[in-house]
Amino acid sequence: MTAAGAPEVLQLQEVPIPSLQTAHQLLIRLKAAGVNPIDTKLRKRGTFYPDQMPAILGCDGAGIVEGLGAQVQRFRVGDEVYFCNGGLGGQTGTYAEYVVVDESVVAHKPQSLSFAAAAAAPLVLITAWEALYDRGRLQAGQSTLIHAGAGGVGHVAIQLARLQGSMVSTTVSTSTKADLVSQLGAGHVILYKKTDFVQAILDWTNGKGVDLAFDTVGGSTFSKTFQAVQIYGDMVTILEPPADADWKTARTRNLRVSFELMLTPMLKGLVEEQRAQAKILEQCARLIDRGVLKIHLGETFPLADVAAAHQLLEEGSVTGKVVLLID
């Protein structure tokens, strides 16, 4: 990334292969990189480290371990791995052929997934896991509303909620997406362009509202969702609330509103929390290899076509995840 701006600021360049700097780092030859909304936001507005340019974006990666620090314990050369790290500026991201990362943030790749599907997974797995299980404290038998269920975070959240024993309702824009989320376990699907989702939820819950709502859309949807959550219920969002958010309704209903940003440990240098996120990836890898958790790979692009990948993601109609192939 040569400057903040349109997708064209992402330019293919030759840079030196990174070298190991500590005894606990891995050199990973990347096979694929996930493309996430955070990437497009940083490209448009600038990275968290504007004084360190040019930058290499990309938080999600999957590849093969090619080098080891002297004190690495959990990995060997040749291991297939996946992770979410870097790409915020300051630290090299995954839109590259090689990257160096600390072993604490890395997990063994699910054996049943391709590198492309594995690269699509880390950020959305951690986000959905933390939002539902840690922020939302989801319990068996509770009802959940998940917005944009066919999206990257949403399609994983549906499955994690079902694995916890929750009844799931979700919003989607098309009948094709409705078919996908039904296959993933959503028992109640709302075509939000045709149906008012608040009324649909109240009808579904006999006027009570859901125990937990998970907002992955933001904007006006954030405030409107308060009306669909039961009194004393929970709502989790991955986005910054709008300036005109209807906090009065949330307060009147005594809602517990939580924020989920899986990038916080990376941004704040929280080592133990980063290790905990790697453990989430290890747990999800076991669920994926058991066949009870699936990753929906939407579109793939060669690394050189990253601008087109960003353009597609910014159009807002992607089903599943967008991935760059780095072979």
N, C-alpha and C positions, 0 to 999 in steps of 0.2 A: 504494500500500500504506500504510494508515493506522496499522497496528500489526502485530505478529507474531500469527499465529493461523490460524484456519480460512479457507477460500477467500473467505468473505464480507468479510474485511478488505480485499479488492481492490475499490475503489470508483471508479466513473467520475466524473471531475472535470474542470473546465475550468482549464487553466493557460496561461500566456503561451507563445507560440511562442518557442523558444530562439533566441538570436542568436549569430553567429559571434564567437569570442573570440580566435582566432589566425589568422594568414595562411594556415595550411595546413588549415583545417577546411572541411567541407562541411555545408550544410544539406540534409537529405534528407527528402522527404515520403514517409513510410512507407506501403506498400500492404499489408504483411503482416508478422507477427512470429511466430517459432517459439516454442513452449512446451517447455521442457526440465526435467528433474528438478531441476536446480540452482534453478530458479525456485520450485518447490514447497518445497524445503528452506529457502530464504531466507525465504519467506513464513511458514513454520511457526516457524522459530527466530529470525528477525531477520536483517537484512542485515549486511554487513561494516562498515557505518558507521551504527550504531544512533543516533548523535547527529544524524543528518541524515534526519529524517522530516518529512512522508511521502516515500516513495520510489516511483519508477517502475521496475518489474521488466522483464525481457526482455533477453536477450543477442543473439538472432538477429533480423536484420531484412533486408527487401528493399524497395526503393523507387526514387524518382526524384530526382536531384540538382536542387535548386531554388536554391541559393546557393553561392557560392565565395569562399574567402579569396583575398587578392591574390596569394599565391604558390603556389596550387594548380596542379599541372602535369599530373596524369594524368587529370583529369576535366573535363567541360564540363556546363553546365546542360542538363538533359534526359537525361543518361546514366542508364541503368538499372543499379542496383548491388545488391550484397548484402554482408553483413559480420556479424561477431560482436564486439560491443563494448558496454560499459556494462551496466546492469541489476543490479549487485551492491550498489547503494546508493552514494551519493556522486556518481555520474554517471548521468544520465538513461538509462533503458533503452528498449526498443523497443515496449512496450505503450503506444504513443502515435501521434499523427498526424505529428509532426515530431521529429527528433533532430539534434543536431550532433555530428559525429565527425571525427577527424583522418583525412586522406586516406590515411595510411599503413596503416590497418587495413581499408580498403575495396577491394573487387574488382568488376570489371564482372560483372553478372549473366549467367549462361548464357542465350544468346538463345533456346534451345529450351524453357526452363522458364517456367511462370507465376510471378507474384510469390509466390503461396502456396507453391509447391514450392521456389522459391529461398530463401524465408525459413525453410523447414524444414531447410536444408542446412548452413549454415556450421559450427556447433558440432560436429555429428556428423562432418562431413568432416574437419575438423582433428583431432578426437580419434582417429578411426580411422587417419588417415594417420600421425600422430605415433606412435601405439601400435604399429602394424605395421612401419612403415619406419624410424622413428628409435629408439624404445625396443627393439622386437623384432628389428630388423635382418633382416627377412624376406628370404629369397633364393628364387630360382626353384628348383623341385623339392622344396622343403620342405613338410612337412605342418603344417596349422594347425587348431586347435580354437577356434571362436568361439562363446561362449555367447550365448544369446538372439538368434539370427540374424535374427529377424523384427522386432526392436526398432529404434529410431532409429539407434544406433551400429552395431548388429550387421549390419543389412542393407547398410550402406555398407561395413563391414569385409569382408564376404564378397566383394564385388565388387573391392575394392582388393587383397585377397589373391590373387584369381584373376588380376587384371591383372599381378601380380608373378610369376605362374607357379606359385603354390602350390596344393596339393591341400587342399580345405577340407572340414572336418566342422563341423557346427553343431548346437546344441540348440534345440528349440522345444517348445511345449506342446500344439499341436493339429495335426491333419492339414492344415487350411487353411493354417496357417503353414508347414508342411512343403512344400506346393506352391509357396508364394511363394519360399522360400529356394532350392528346387531350380531355379526359373526364374532366380534371380540368380546361380547358378553353384556352389552347394554340391553336392559330389558324394556326401557322406555325411551323412545327416540322422538325428538321434537324438531320438525323442519321450521326453523325460527323465522324464515322469510314468509311463511304462510300462517304460522300460529304464534300467538303471544306466549312466550315461554313461561312467564309468571303464572298465567292462568292455567297452562298445561300442567305445571308442577303442583299447583294447588288442587287441581282435579285429581292428579295422580296420588296425592298424599291426603285426600279427604279434607282439604282446607288447612292442613297443619303446616306444610312446608318441609323441606328436606332437613336432615340433621346437619349435613355439610355441603356447602357449595364451593366449587373450585373454579375460579375465574382465570381463564387464559386469554381473554379477549381485551378487557379493559374498556376505557371510554365510558359511554353511557351504560354499557352492559354491567359495569361494576355496581353502580348505584341501583339499577333496576333489580339486580339479583337479591338485594337485601329483602325485598318483598317475598321472595321465594324460599327464604330460610326460616325455619321455625323459631319461635321465641326461645331465647337462650341457646340458639344454634351457633354453628361455626361457619365462617367464610374465609377462604384462603385465596390470595391473588398473587400472580407473578409479575404484576405490572404496577406502575405508580398510579395512584388514584387521581382522577381528574380534579381540577381546581373547584369545580362545582359539585363535587360528590355529595350525595344525600346522607350525610352523617346523622341527621336527626332520626331518620327511619331506623338506621342501625342501632342507635342509642335507645330509641323507644322500644325496640324489640330485644334489647339486651344481648346483642350479638357479640361474639368474640371474633374480631377480624385480625387475621394474621398475614404477614408478608413472607413470601418465599423467594429467595434469590440464592441459587446454588453457587453463584460466583463469590459470595461473601468470604469463604475461607481463603480463596485465592487472592482476593483483593486486600484482605486484612492480614495475610500471612499466618493463618491459624493452622498450624501443623497437624494437631490432633484431629481437628474437624476434617482436614483433607484426607487423613488416613481413614476416618469413618466413612467418607464418601467412596473411597476405593473399596471398602468392605461392602458397601451397598452394591457396587458393580460385581463383586464376587458372588454375592447372594443372587443377584439378578441373572448372572451367567448360569447358575445352577437351575434357576427357574426356566430359563430359555432352553437349556439342554434337556430339561424334562418335558418340554413341549407345552408348558402352561403359560408361557409369556412370549409374545411374538413382536417383532419389529417390522413395521410396514415401510418398506423402501419405496419412496415415490419416484424420484427422478435422479439419474446420475449424469455427471458431466466430466470430461477430461479436465485435469487441473488447468490447462491453458484456457478453458472456457469458463473460468470462474465468474466473469462478468455476467454471462448469460444465466448462471446459477443464481446470482444475486438478484437479477432482474425478475426471474421466475418467483423467487421467494417473496419479493416485495409486492408482487401482484396479489398475494394474499389468498390464493385459491389452491395451494398445494395440499395434496393428501399424503399423510405420512411425512417422510424426511427427504431432503435433498442432500446428495453426497458427491464429492469430488473423487475421481479415481486417479491414483498417482502411480501408475505403473510405467 
